[in-house]
């Protein structure tokens, strides 16, 4: 499960590997240039301590900071940052090609309320101050469908402890997946956790996409293959 040791932060530890490969096909020159020239300014540097107030990470005033873990193609994150310009967002995506696609989108339609991080989300969570996040999204994460790989699913006791520490009371944790075993897994882990409660009154609550939901390419692929998504919301108590 561990892949390499982090050495550039204040608390060196073994990186946890919740994702597969970090690179895909060769990047186009534009994408490679954006990663080289633009990402350093948008990216977060964990070698320095996090500010006590995460709102200091953004040039414009924001009323809170939300986190999206594994933003993939960036469709939802880019959409949400545009819908909520007064909220700060941090997007995490270790897959280099997806990060490059996001940078292309930002070049066409910039977002001053967005910061990016291109590595293991748990390193970022360990860097963040207590009760600093006003919401966390985890949409269509790698399901690791084989039982022997379930330990690599992002939702587990360790990551939930990190989320509980960094989320404000009342903050929502939203999870979407089209893999039934991962949905059941997540429900079990969150319902058993004393610091989260499931917000649902009936089946329509988790069969209906979130308000303003733009869809994602992973969701579209699932629909083409005959699978439906489940949209769960939990509250940090």
Buried (B, 14 or more C-beta within 10 A) or exposed (E): EEEEEBEEBEEEEEBBBBBEEBEEEEBEEEBEEBBEEBBEEBBBEBEEEBEEEBBEBBEEEBEBBBBBBBBBBBBBBBBBBEEBEEBBBBBBBBBBBBBBBBBBBBEEEEBEBBBBBBBBBBBBBBBBBEBBBBBBBBBBBBBBEEEEEBEBBBBBEEBBEBBBBBBBEEBBBBBBBBBEBBBEBBBEBBEEBEBBBBBBEEEEEBEEEBEEBBEBBBBEEBEEEEBEBBBBBBBBE
